[in-house]
Amino acid sequence: MVSKTEQKFLDVALEIFAEKGYKGATTRLIAQKAGFSELTLFRKFKTKENLFNKVLTQNVAKVKEDLAKSLANNVSDSPNVFLRTLITDMARIADDNYEFIFLSNTQKTDNIDPMRAEFVKYVGKHLEENLPGREIDYKAFALSIYSYTFMISRTKHYEQGFFNYEEALEGFIKNALKLFS
């Protein structure tokens, strides 16, 4: 369990690491934006790398928890309802955890690729269990869902002018449903 001070640092650090990257984010900026001294940050986390790793660890756990809840609640016997719910939930999770997913897709560290690989394995297995006997690569399809929901979330956050998030999501769902018709 983290203290309120530590959580404030972690929340601000996620935002700044996502915005500036690991190298561009400074502990001074993180501390200042969190409303504490840099000395307090170092007392809590010792190093910038420790802070970054704690941000990753905490957010991997949050995404896994969100994903597990979503998959546990998606129990429809209808392949179309199951798949629509799965993709809609994945899009919501990507949007709710946008900064972390953006960070995990843009920073090169040893901690991130296993998260993506674990997601693909977990969702692929869930797809195969709930939509068995299809002539598809379930892990590749899970990666497609992950990649597409992240991409439309990113576009929603940065290129609002020409882009309709709901239309893009619905188009993806309709194309995905064709695989299972």
Buried (B, 14 or more C-beta within 10 A) or exposed (E): EEEEBBEBBBBBBBBBBBEEEBEEBEBEBBBBBBEBEBEBBBEBBEEBEEBBBBBBEBBBEBBBEBBEEBBEEBEBEEBEEBBBBBBBBBBBBBBBBBBBBBBBBEBEEEBBEEBBEBBBBBBBBBBBEBBEEEEBEBBEBBBBBBBBBBBBBBBBEEEEEEEEBEEBBBEBBEEBBEBBE
